[in-house]
Every structure is written in C-alpha cells, then in structure tokens.
Amino acid sequence: MPSPASDDAFAEVKAKVDLVKVVSEHVRLAKRNRDLWGLCPFHQEDSPSFKVDPQRQSWYCFGCERHGDVFTFVELIEKTDKRGALQLLAERAGVELQKLSPEQRERSDARRRLLLMLKLAAQYYEYVLWSSPAGEPGRRLLVQRQVGEETARRFQLGYAPAGRGFAEYLRAKKRSLADAQAAGLLRRDGADFFAERLVIPIRDERGQTLAFTARAVRQEELRKYINSPETPAYVKGRVIFALDLAREEITRRGHAVLMEGQFDVITAHHFGVTNAVASSGTALTEDQVRLLKRFTDELLLVFDADRAGRSAARKAAVLAAANGMRTRVASVPDGLDPDEFLRGAGPDAAARWDELVARAPSGFEAGLAEDAAQFNPSNPNQMEMVATRIREWIGQFPPSLHEGYAEVAERRTGISRHLLLKAPPQSPVKVGTNGLGARTQGKKTTVSRYLLQLLAVNPIAFERIRTKITPDELDEEDRGMYVRMLETYERAGASGLESELGDYPAEEQDLIRRAWAAPPPNVDDRLAEELAARIRLDRMKVRQSGIIRELSEAERGREAERVARLEAEAGELARAINDLERSR
Ligand SMILES: [Zn+2]
C-alpha cells in the first residue's frame, strides 16, 4: 500500500475518481463538443468560461486562468492543501493511504463508529423536535427566540426528550449502546445525556456532526448549556461552529462574522447574516484562526458589550493579527446581545446590520478607543497613564504594525507617536542588574563597545559568540576592531592579544589597555552571549523599520512584486525577532 503522500498515492487516487463527478458537485456543467462548460466557481462571472476536459481529466478557466487536475480543484474549492485534497479524495475513492497498524485501524474504526452514532443522534433529535409531541418544549423555545423552521432545519436543531428515548431507538435499530455512551450521548444507565434540551449539532467545515451543545428549555434550569465531551472526533478548540453553512457567504462578503454564542449565530443566520460563525465553547484559539483564514482575511467580531466581551474581542484581535488576519469590532448599541438586537430590528434587521458593519472600527482602534476614553490631553498625569496603556496595547501586535498603529493613536489622542512606541532598545546602555553600563563615564558606552571591552579582557568568550553574530551587525565604528581581535584570537589564542597589540591602531590599543586596567564589571561568557543577542536584535529591528518604510513606498507605487518580496522579508524578520526575543 502506498505511503501517505507518495506519487503512487496520488496516481492511485487519480485513477479512481472522476474529475467530472467531483466538479459537478459544485458547478452545473453543460456539454459543448467534447468538453463540459460551466460558471467558474473561483471568480464571479455570468457566462461560462470554466471548461472541464473529461478525457484529460483537467480543467481550465478562461476568465481567471486557474487550471489543474482533480487535486488542484479540490484544493481550491475546499480551501485545503495538497495533502488535504489527497485525503478527501482518497476517502471518497476508498483508497487506503497508508498501512495501518492494528491500533491505528482500531482508532480509525472507533472514530467512524462515533461519527455514525452522532449522525444518527442528530437525525433522531430532529425527528423528535418536529414530528413528535415530545418535541413541543423545543418548538416553543424556537418560537420564543424567533427562529423559523427553515433556519432550524439548516442547523439540524433537535430536541432530546426526557427519559431513555434515544436508547430505545438504538435498540430498535439494533445499534450498540456502548458507542452512544462513548459519544457522550447516553448516561451509564441509558438515560439521555441531553434530556429535555434543545440540541444543536456542532459540525466541522464540511458539515459532519462532531458533537452537540444543548440548551435548557426550562427557565429554572441552572446550567443553560451542556456540551458533548471531547472525543477522538471532537476537539473543541479546532471547530468553528456553522462554518459549513457560512463558508460560501464568508468568501462572497470577504469577511466572517465571529460571535460568542451558538444561538447568536443561529439567530443571525435567520435574519440574513449568513456569514456568521462562533468559536464554539472556548475563547478563540490559534487553530480556529487558521481554519478561518482558509476562507477569509477579515473577522468582524461581534461580542457582548460587557467587560468580558470587550476583553475577548481584544484577545481575538491580537491572535488574528499574529496570524495575518484583520479584525473589526462591531458594537451592538444599547448594551444588547447581538441576537436581541436582530430580533428587535425585525424586518429591518439586514439594513440595521449593514449599518453596524459599516461603522465597525478595526480591532486595534476599538481597543484604543477604550484606552483613551475620557482622556483629557491637558492633564499631564493622565497623559502619562494613557500613553502607557496605549503603548502596551500596541506592543501586543506584531512589530510590523507598530508604526502604523502609533500614527493612528497619535491622530486619535494627540499624544506623540514617539511616546507610544516601545523605547527603541539600543545604543546607550541602561544600568542593568548584570552591571551593564555601570561605568559609563564621559562618552556613553554602547552595547557593541561593551562587547569589545569584554572580549579584550576575556577573549575566550569569542568561542560563545563568533557564530552568533557577524561583524556588520556591530556599530560601524566597532567593526574593524572586532574583526582584528577575532583574527588575533583565531591565530594566536587567548593570549594573542598581548603579543599582537602593538600592530593595532593607536586608538584601539588605548581602548584595550583601558579595559585591561579597569575591566568592565562583568565579563563572563554568558553576558557576551546576551550582548551579542541584543546587538543582533537591534540590527534586525532597524532593518525592520527600513522594510516598513520601503513597503509603504512600494504600496503607494503599486509595485506588486516588490510589495510581495518585502512582505515576505518582513514576515521572516518578524519570526526571527520573535524567536530571538523568546530565547533570551
Ligand atoms: Zn475562473
């Protein structure tokens, strides 16, 4: 059997699936001569320029010029990668991708049974909700919340009756109760785990039910929601609720609406906001952000207006930015929950919603407005405090955004942007715990100069740093001396400096002698490493602000290629800086 990603696997899967069939699930195709034509699913068009060649098993769009084979098509349409496409198509073709060990087979088997059980449960609960007298409390709740049947069915909402209804249903179908227990559907005594609750399936982005959340129908119920446990099929931080229903509209509108509660999302869909999703049972996680990023670069955050909601929005904005996504924050007026707002607007809901979206500031600006609320610029104490708060807020975002954000904050508050950026961590050395800079008499000692003094006294430290720093990362006036000392050390070892000192330029001899006579307070190897790291970091940050300036220049000039190159470089640099900062 072929290994997961070998060419064999691709070939085997390709031989077993028909491109025409796969495409037909997404595009209505009509035959013209030998080929099939349809409206391209990858760009907007009114007349078909998307062609499928059944013989070659290839496709081509004359509009957007995208093209490829069945794998490329699935990659694009499912917003996945090559591996993901292989996996999807292999499942469909019944090709096993790798030899499974008995344990793996057992696991994959268990997962399949779990998913089947969840699907059965969803069907059963839905049946009870709409077709059984026992479903009455669920139907009443939906009427109260103004969720119509059509919307409810799209989400496959259901009702779990009191007692052992589902267990009996399984018995009648000769299904295993143990599987249902493993899926968290039944208690040990066979009673329904979700009894007397409205049941909401949590599905993955392809519509597969992975778990349930269930809402109490009775006012006096203490726990409003209860949830399925995590299982091999369900890890809550990885699922986005309603993404299967919202994905198309997310792509069409160019943003996803991220809400806090599943019921908010259901109401939103009912009132036409069909690009709404929720992070489902957790604060937004990085996995969820990455999942969303397959469909859009922008999140519209619609959280509750309370303190918890505002803090969740801030965290989401920062997390999204770290993953290259933009955010905006919509605030629902009058302290209403999003679903109260939509229900209150009734038939005007769509229009009122659009106004809300149009007004939504960026995630950064929303936090800024909070930090600067009631700020009085003529009060110096206040200014200090607000500047600190804003500086911290800016500092949470990736460095490449800092300058732009400081500008925005300056415009908003009148506080100089220089006060809003973290003090550039360079040249004149601050007095630190390791004695750094303690002897800054007269001319200020820079980090790179301190390193030279340290190396003069303790040349062995070259061993620790010569691979970690290059001479051109040092201050310009220190480079020559660093290279000379390094050469001496490599040629003549730790005592070489004494014998070769006479060949050094007078100024450098002077500096070395002074270091010998009065060594800096701390000359150990570890400090040398720390200094080298600081020097590198400073260099990288200087380069970074250079790139940012170049980038805005390139963007103004619409030089797409240069922008792409600079963005890539900035990304790499940001990662390197991040790594270096974390390792210190
Ligand atoms: Zn196209």
Residues whose N, C-alpha, C, O or C-beta is under 5 A from the ligand:
A	BS01	ZN	C40 F42 H43 C61 G63 C64 E65
